[in-house]
Amino acid sequence: MISADAIRGYIDLMILSLLRRTPSYAYEIAQQISDVTGDEYAIKQTTLYSAVKRLESSALVTSYPGTSKSGKPRTYYQITAQGLEYLTAKALEWRHTKAVVDRFTEGIDS
């Protein structure tokens, strides 16, 4: 299981990456994160809602009312053009960060 501290700075990148594919509502985003990580990371609902609200206030996502497949009313989130630019920049930052950290962890057996 991945600790929340280790992934905290990359929650926005994860959410924006999922929204790049299709608009989604919060519970569905949480499920997608669990699916993609193979249940190695489960986002807390409070963390997720804080993140989407922060992304929305930064104009990186917008929200609109909709209905889920089960017929329940939901608030859907979709990425904006500004959000796509931010996602591209954050993905590049992640690759550089990972490359630097990898230099320190190479050769360490798990």
FENFENCOR-V913300 format. One record per backbone hydrogen bond with DSSP energy under -1.0 kcal/mol. NH is the residue of the N-H (numbers start at 1). CO is the residue of the C=O. If there is no record, write none. Layout:
# FENFENCOR-V913300
nh->(NH:NH)
co->(CO:CO)
This chain:
# FENFENCOR-V913300
nh->(2:7:8:10:11:14:15:16:17:18:19:20:22:24:29:30:31:32:33:34:35:36:37:39:40:48:49:50:51:52:53:54:55:56:57:58:59:60:61:62:64:66:68:71:74:76:77:78:80:84:85:86:87:88:89:90:91:92:93:94:95:96:97:98:99:100:101:102:103:104:105:106:108)
co->(40:3:4:7:8:10:11:12:13:14:15:16:18:77:25:26:27:28:29:30:31:32:33:34:37:44:45:46:47:48:49:50:51:52:53:54:56:55:55:78:76:74:72:68:66:64:24:62:60:80:81:82:83:84:85:86:87:88:89:90:91:92:93:94:95:96:97:98:99:101:101:102:105)
